[in-house]
Amino acid sequence: MTLLSNLRSFIAQHPKSPQGISALFALTATLIVLHIVP
């Protein structure tokens, strides 16, 4: 879960930035795809 912890620290540093928001959406989409695709 290195990506998740890296993203969490990034969002913690930039909570209101568009980069943090889009990174959060990207991680969410990735997790959804990983759960759907075997």
C-alpha positions in Angstrom: 0.0 0.0 0.0 2.9 2.4 -0.7 0.8 4.3 -3.3 -2.0 4.8 -0.8 0.3 6.1 1.9 2.1 8.4 -0.6 -1.2 9.7 -1.8 -2.5 10.3 1.7 0.6 12.3 2.6 0.3 14.3 -0.6 -3.3 15.1 0.1 -2.4 16.0 3.6 0.1 18.5 2.3 -2.2 19.9 -0.4 -5.8 19.3 0.9 -7.4 21.9 -1.3 -5.3 21.7 -4.4 -6.7 20.4 -7.7 -3.8 18.0 -7.9 -4.7 16.4 -4.6 -8.4 16.1 -5.7 -7.6 14.5 -9.1 -5.0 12.2 -7.4 -7.7 11.1 -5.0 -10.1 10.4 -7.9 -7.4 8.6 -9.8 -6.6 6.3 -6.8 -10.3 5.7 -6.2 -10.8 4.7 -9.8 -7.7 2.5 -9.7 -9.0 0.7 -6.5 -12.4 0.1 -8.1 -10.8 -1.3 -11.3 -8.5 -3.6 -9.2 -11.5 -4.9 -7.3 -13.6 -5.5 -10.4 -10.8 -7.0 -12.6 -9.5 -10.3 -11.2 
